[in-house]
Amino acid sequence: MGRGGYGGGGGGRSRFEEDKKEKPLDYWKIAHKTAPLLWPENLYLKGRVVAVGVTLIFARVANLMVPQMYKGAIDALSGVSEEPYFPTNFIVGYSLLRIFTALQ
């Protein structure tokens, strides 16, 4: 067995150096080849793909809005504002956003 521990027998090159010589991947070429496979021909399926994309974007926005709604509800309940009121809109909004983020 050689010095490398894998029976290479010398030669001065390890298998890791051989991996470095591979050509880099052309990601634009890969994306160009796979794009037709991701976008369906059927109009109904195209609508579903767009609906899923919009839903994912809405879920990310809702995930960002949860702390803001929580802050508004806590501030309203703590009496920071001059006129006390029950923050129904903040509590309902916070609850809906939490439910929506739990569904993703």
HUDAMO-V419996 format. One record per backbone hydrogen bond with DSSP energy under -0.5 kcal/mol. CO is the residue of the C=O (numbers start at 1). NH is the residue of the N-H. If there is no record, write none. Layout:
BEGIN
{{CO;NH} {CO;NH}}
END
This chain:
BEGIN
{{2;5} {14;18} {15;19} {16;20} {17;21} {18;21} {19;22} {25;27} {26;30} {27;31} {28;32} {29;33} {30;34} {31;35} {32;36} {34;37} {34;38} {35;38} {35;39} {38;40} {42;46} {43;47} {44;48} {45;49} {46;50} {47;51} {48;52} {49;53} {50;54} {51;55} {52;56} {53;57} {54;58} {55;59} {56;60} {57;61} {58;62} {59;63} {60;64} {61;65} {62;66} {65;69} {66;70} {67;71} {68;72} {69;73} {70;74} {71;75} {72;76} {73;77} {74;78} {75;79} {75;80} {82;84} {85;87} {86;88} {87;91} {88;92} {89;93} {90;94} {91;95} {92;96} {93;97} {94;98} {95;99} {96;100} {97;101} {98;102} {99;103} {100;104}}
END
